[in-house]
Amino acid sequence: MPIFMVERNYAEELEPNLDAADGINRINDQEGVRWLYSFLSADRRKTYCLYEAPSPEAIRTAAIRAGLPADVVVEVTDRLTPDGAVARI
């Protein structure tokens, strides 16, 4: 399944919680999307999330349903390691 990096920008400081994550995961399941993990910026107003999904449209649909921004959705195909090696994801 393709892997995507999603950048999300929030107007307010994000306060993640288990209930919100559970709801997001239920919606993602219905759209065939799997949230792998996210990075939170120091000011808590931006996240960079890694997803498995059949398409960018599936991610955007899940985001709309969950009330989340999906400002940038980019498919990633390779992983670059500190030793300079490139590995297929």
N, C-alpha and C positions, 0 to 999 in steps of 0.2 A: 504494500500500500504506500502511496506517496507520502512524503513528510513535508510539512509546511511550517514556516516561522511566521508568527502573527504579531504585529506591533499594535498595541492598544494604548490610546491616549485618553486620560480621564480628566474631567474638569476639577474634580475634588480628589483629595488624598484617599487612596484605596485602603480599606480595612478588610482584608480577606477573613472569611469565617467558614466553618465547616458546613453550615446550612446552605450558604450560597454555592459552595463548591459542589455539594450534593445535587442541587437543582440544576446546575450547569452540566454536570455529568449525565443526568437523566436526559436532558435535551440533546446533548451530544450523541448519546446512544441511539436516540430516535433518528438522528440524521446520519448515522454511520461514521461519526467523528470520535476520535480518541485523543483526549488531552494527555500529553506525556508529562510536561512540567512547564513552569513559568519562572522567569526572572523578574524581580520587582526593582524599579529604579530607586535611587536613594531618596528622592522626594515623594515616593509612593504615588506618582501620578502617571506612570507609564509601566507597561509590562511587555515582555518579549516572551511569547509562548510557543512551545513546540507541539505540533499536532500530527497525528496520522489521520488522513481523510481521503476519500475518493476524488475530491476536487476542491478547488478554492471556493466554489459556489456552496458546497456543503458546509464549509466553515462559516461563510458569511450568513447562511440561513440559520445555522445554530446560534450564531452571535446575535442576530436580530431577535430570534425567539427568546434568548436569555437576557436581552436588554444590554448587551455588551458592545462596545465599539470594536471594529476590526479594520483599523485604518490602513494597514498594509498587510497583504498576504502574499508570501513568496514561497514557491516550491524550492526545496533544497535537495540536492542529489548527492553531494559529496561532503565528506568531513575532512578537514585539514588538521593534522596533529602538530604539536610543537616541534617534532623532528622533521617536518616538511613533507611527510607522507600524506598522500591523498587516498582516502578510503571511500568506496561507494557505500551509501547508506542503505 
